């Protein structure tokens, strides 16, 4: 707000208290007070305190504007001022930025000042518009008419994770009609053709107003040729092009249902082991389940070893402190993920390097790495990533931005893996990844009861 908003606020104030003073359902004492405020509204807004309040707002607004101008006036390293001013406040800010620049330069290459960078889809570097110093771009895909670089390039791993991302520099990007023989169709409807129409519509939105991570997940993923199907949560643009009935039909056609039920005898044994651990002792529960596993192959096939590891490693009651992302990985996810895959056929890793499938598309810069990967082992070597994932701490559960950003990252990483496989000769036309449900990973023994309910999803 500034002083320009004063009249608008006054008008709203008068309307609100005018309605209260004339209301039949409000107590008379309240209506009397409201009527008094209504009659004295204009005089109240001329009081010295109100005038000083709006003057202070104007001063703060001007100060913020000056600071933004200074930020824009620095070069890429923040060492020079491209535009000078004789204003005293500006000079003070200049001195502050110069000192900050000197401090960061002394700390070495691990630190960098905030800066704007460029993206050009025709060159190795991509032009990125930053909003609060955060960026992202579409990923490469095999159906684009122009070559693209890999997404999610970063120079500094310590960038702010909660900043706003807007994608709006896609001028050279376009989607052309391909070979109709390779198009995906349902009946007489050419789904691929409609999807290309949706991609070009997403481009228009990006060029005019920009695509926001929180509200344009479908559109951002479409720029990487990823068709995100979320029944009941489709954006209006997608509905206008496909129609809701067609989207539901596509979802039913593509999504596979192969439900597996947890063996009833195994379920009873898991519940008995949980009771023993809580009411008797952890040791007695572990010993009992271990003896059952040694004589029951079906129990092993129904994640019995995973359950045994939970009994051995989880605390009895919930720890009050929120777990960090690293704690969640090392204490809870790692052993579950590894025990669900044959170590002679697949390797589960928590990498600190970029995917090779992404690296081959990016000659300069460093691609962001996923939190974990699962790769096929062949001839004692990793031979292609088949699974990527992102991990967030429990404290990030309601962080809409991070959850949307993680979904985009997972989609783009998986698309990179598919593109890499296609380049190596794999005959892939349409491939889908589906959400089969939500599983609560147990963090203490009393949470194992709900984990038993979710185990069927892990078996699917």
C-alpha positions, 0 to 999 in steps of 0.5 A: 500500500501507498498513499495512492491507496488511501482513498480506496481504503477509506471508501471500503471502510465507509461501505463496511461500517455503513452496512454494519450500522444498518444491519438488523441481525447485529446487536444494537450496541455494535450498530451504534459503534459502527454508525459512529465510526461511519459518521466520523470516517472522513475526519478519522482519515485526516488525523495526524497519525493516519497521515504519518502512517501513509507517509511512512508507507511511501518512504518505505516504498521509495526505499525498496524501489531504490534498492531494486534499482541498485540491484539491477545496476550491478554487473554480473559480479556485483563489483561495479555500478553501471549507473551512478547517483548523487542521492545520499540514500543511494550512496549508502546502499551502494556502500553496503552492496560493495562491502557485501561483494568484497566479503563474498569474493574473499570467501571464494568460489563457493559463494556468489552474489545474486545475479541474472543469467541468460538462456538461449535455446539455440546456444549452449547457454539458456536464458532464464528469467529470475524472480527472487533469484530462482530459475528453471526451464523446460527439459529437452525432448525428442519431438522438438523442432529445435535442439534444447539443453538440459534443464535445471542448471545451477552454479551454486548449490546454496540457492534459495529453495523457496523462491518463485519460478517463472518460465517465460523465455521460450521464444524459439521453442515450438512443436510441429506435427510428426508422423501420423503413423506414430501418433497415439489414438483412442478410437478416431481421436488423435491424442498426440495431435491434441497434445501438440496443440496443448503444448503450443497453447502452453507456449503462448501462456509462457510468452505472454504471462509466464508459467508458474511452478505452483499453478502451471505444472501441467503446462511446464511438463508439456514443454518436455513432452510429458502428458500429466494426467491428474483426474479431477485436477486438470487445468482449464486449458487442458479441458478446453482442448481435450474435454473432461470425458476424453481425459478420463478415457485416456486415463482409464486406457493408459493406467494399468491396474495390477493389484496384489493383496497382502497374504492374510496369514502374513498380515496377522504375523506382522500385527502379532510382531508389532504387538510383541514389540510394543507390549513385551520387548523389541528383542522378543518380537525380532526373534519371533519374526526371524524364526517365522521368516526362516520357515515361511517363503511366502512371508519373505515374498510379502516384505517380511524382511523389510518389516523385520528391519523396521522392528530392529531399527525404529524407536518405540515412540515418535521423536518430537523433533522434525526429521531432516531430509538426510535423516529421513534418507539414512534412518528410514528410506534407505533400508526399505528401498534397498530391500525391495530390490535384488542387489544383484540386478538393481542398485539403489543409490543416493547420488551427489552427481548428475544423471549421465542421461542428463549430462550427455545433453548438456555440455556446459554447466552442471545438471541438478541430480535427483535425490535417489536413483535405481539402476540396472546392473549389467556386466558389473556396471550400471546400465541405465537408470530406471527409477528416480526420486525426490525426498522432502523432510516432513516439515515440507509436507505443506510446501506447495512450491517444493512439492510441485517443483519436485514433481516437475524435477522427477518428470524431467529426470525420467524423460531424460532417461527415456530420451537417452534410451531412445538415442541408444536404440530403444523402440519406445513410442508411448510410456507412462508412469503412474501413481499407485497410491500413498505410503506412510514410511514408518518412523517409529514402532507404533506407526507400523500398524498403518504401514501394514495397511499400505504394504499392498501398494508396495507389492503392486 
